[in-house]
Amino acid sequence: MSVAPKRPKGPPLNAMRAFEAAARNVSFVAAAEELNVTPGAISQHIKALEGWAGTPLFRRNAQGVELTPEGQSLVPVFSAAFDQMADAARALRDLKPNADFHIAALPAVAQLWLPKRLRRIRKEFPEINFSVTAMETPPSLSREMFDLSIFFAVPDGSSNQIALAQDVIAPVCAPTLLDRAHCSNGFREIPILHDQTWNDDWFTWSRNVGFDLQIDASGPQFSLYSLAVEEAKASAGLLMGHLCLIEDALESKTLLLAHSRSCQTGRSLVVSLPSKTRQRPETGHVVALLSN
């Protein structure tokens, strides 16, 4: 008669993944967003892992969480392990001929800047499916199955970042509002449109160009910049234009500059890439097409 003794079990993989993401971000909320679960689920996974280990891995306080010395000691080995798992997943994906190419982008970039460039890319690579995921914060390219991401950021000078354009802003409006904008004292007589992602745009611009701005902060609010752009085109009011995003509207003159002075925000539109060993053979060509 064969003997089949019970083998000791390790902790659940999902709990270990939750710990690694929470430890790397030092935040249950950020880990939850990355893993597409709730912060409560992350907390439960961590509790289960702490119960299995018999020791606290995080200290919880009113300001958030921090790693205990025991938790901190695990970070290098957990990070290396999940880096290797990500590499294994990519290797498995790349066994498929012409595997899908995944791009993560800020919603405004995905909606306003990327489409015409993506048409060129698809023309060059008709055999590959290019998928775009719009998200508010950049993903971890070392963990998630994205081949590149496009967000506004301050370039860090690394070889895995390519700055495509500086983020230059200036007020814009529909042609029907241009005369009123030029005659208005401090834009007092024209509705001001506000984008919730860049809610400090108007103050950044006015401070940098020395403009005596008198606006109503309670004006129309938009959670998507592309919606604010469409409302500006429809003569709903003045919008602070991110010029690299609205280049088509400026070229077609559906939006016009409402003031002669612009300013830089200090950010750039940046393509971020995974490490060289994790890049696809066609990645360099795709980036070159995005840059044109």
N, C-alpha and C positions, 0 to 999 in steps of 0.2 A: 504494500500500500504506500503510495507516494505521500510525502509530507509537503504541505504548502503553508508554511508559517506566514503570519502577517509580517509584512515588511514595514519598517518605520517610514513615515511619510514626511515630506518637507512641507513648508507652508504653501498656500495656494499661489499660483503664478500671478493672478490678478492682484493679490495683496502685495506681492513683491514689486510689481510694476507700479502700483500706487505709491508705495514708499519711495521708489527711485525718483518718480516725477515730483513728489512732494519735497523730497530732500534736495533735489537739484534746483527747484524753484523757491524753496523755503516758504511754501505757501500751499495750503490745501485747495484754495480757490483756483490758483493758476494750474495746479496739477489736474483739477477737475475739468478745467477748460481744455487742457491739452488732451486728456483721455476721453473727453466727451461724456462725462458722468457728472453727478452732482457733488458738491463739497461734502455733503453728508455721506455719500458712498465712499469717498476717499477716507474720511474719518473712520468709518466702520472697518475698512480694510486695514488701516494703520492699527486700530485697536486689536484686530485679530492677529496681526503680525506681532504686536507687543505681547499679546497673551501667549502666543506660541514661543516667543523668545524669552519670556519671563522678565522683561525689563522695559522701561519706557524708552522710546526712540525719539519722541518729541516732547517739548514742554509747551503747554497751551497757556496763553494769556490773553488779556483784552486786546493787545495790539496784533495778535496773530499767533504764529508758532515759531519755535526755534528748536534746532536739533540738540539732543542731549549728547554728551561725549560718546556714549555707546552708538547712538544713531550716526554721529559724524564719522565714526570709525568705519562704518559700513559703506559710506558714499563711494569711495574709489572702486571697490570691488563690484558694487551694484552697477555703477556707471559703466564700467568696462564690460560687464556681462550683457547689459542691454544694448550697448554699442555693437557687440558681436552678434546679438540677436537681430538687430536692424540690418547688419551686413548680410547675415544669412537670409533674411527675408528679401533683400534686394537681389541677392544671387539667385534665389528661387524665381523671383519675378523675371529676371533677365534671361532665364531659360526660354521664355516665350519669345518667338520672333516678333520684332517690332512691338515690344511691350508698350502699353499706354504711357504717355508722358504727362506728369501731373504738375500743375503750376498753382501755387497759392498766391493770392494777391489781395490787397486792400480793396474793399468793395468799389470805391471810386476809381481805382486803377483798373479793376476788372471791367467796369462798365464804360468808362470814358476813354481810357488810354490804350488798353490792350487789344480790342477787337480788330482794328485794321492791321496791326502787327501780327496778330494771330492768323489772319488770312494769308499773309505772306509766308508765314512759317508752315502752314498746312499745305501751301502750294509746293514748297520745297520738300516736304516730307508727307506725301499723300498716303503712304502706307502706315503712318502712325496716328493714333488717336490722341489728340491733345485735350486734356481735361483741365478746367479751371475751377478752383474753389475760392470763393470770396470769404474772407475772414478779417476780423478787426485787429488781431495781433499776429505777428509772425509765428509760424510753427517752428518746432525744433527739427531742423533738417537732418540732424544726426539720428533722430528716432522715427520720424514720420516719413511716409512714402512719397514725399514731394521731391521733384527733381530740381526745382528752384522756387524762389519766392520773390515778389516784387512789392516793396513797401517804401514809405518815406522814412528815412533814418539819417542820422549823422554818420557818414562813412567812417569806418574804423581803420581804413588803410590796409586791410588784409587782402590777400590774393583771392579770397572767396567772395569778395564784394566788388561789384562794378557799379559806379555811379553813372546813371544814364542822363540825368538832367538836374540842375539846381531847382529847388522849390522857390519860385518867384511868385509873389502875389501882388494883385492890384485890383481895385474896384472895377466891375464890369456891369453892363446893363444892356437891355434890348435897344435897338436904334430909336424906338419911339420915346424912350426916356432920356436920351442923351442930352437934349437941350435943357431939360429940367435939372439934370445932374450938374451941368455946367453952371447953371444959374443959381442952384440951391446953395444956401449959406451953411456949410458944414454938413451937407446932405440932410438938413432938417426936414425938408418937405417931401422926401421920397421914402417909401417903405424900405427897410433894411432887412435882407434875408440872412438868416443865421444857420450855419451848419453846426450840428451838435458835436461832430468829431473834432473840428477845429474851431471851437467856440471863442478862442482868443484872437482869431485872425484880424478882426477889425482894429483891435487895440494894438496888436503887433505892428500893423501897417501904419496907423496914425502916429505911433510913437517913433517909428523909424523915419518917416518922411516929414514929421513936424506938422501934421495936419490937425487943425482944431476940429476934432470929430464930435458931433453932437448927434448921437443915435439912441434909439429906444431899444434897450436890451430885451424887451419883451416882444419884439417883432416876430414874424413867422419863423418857426424852428423846423429843421429838417434832419431826420436821422440818417438820411442818405444824401451824400453830396450830389449825386446825379439827379435827384429830385429837385434840389435847390437850383441846379443848372437849368433844368427844364422850366422851372417857375421864372427864373430870370429871363429866359428866352421869351416867355409869355408876357413879359412886361409887368411882372408882379412886384418888382423892386430891384434894388441894387444888391449885388452879391460880391463877396471877396473872391476873386478868381485865382485859382491855382493855375498859372498860365500853361504849364506843360500838360495839364489835364483837359483844358478847354481849347487846345490849339485848333481843332476842327471848327469849333463854333466861331473862333476869332477869324479863321481863314475864310469861312463862308459869310462872315459879318452878321450872323444871327446874334452875336454878342459883340459889344464894342467896349474899349477901354473908357471908363468914365472919369479917369484922372490921368494926368501925364506921368505921374511918378509911381514906381513900383518898388518893392523891397524884397530881399531874400530872407527866408525864415531861418536859415542855418541848416536846414535839412536838404536832402537830395532824394530823388527817386532812385532807389537802389535795388539791383538784382543781387540776391544772396544765393550762394551755391553750397551744396554739401562738400565735404572734403574731396580732394582729387580722386581718391580711390573709390568714392561712391558716385562719381559722375558718369552719366551715360556717354557713349561715343559721340552722339550728336549734340551734346549740351553746348559745346563751344560755338557751333554753327547757329544754334537757336539764340544764344546770347548775342551773337553778331547781328542777327536779324532784328532782335529787339532794340539794338543800339542805333539802328538806322531809321 
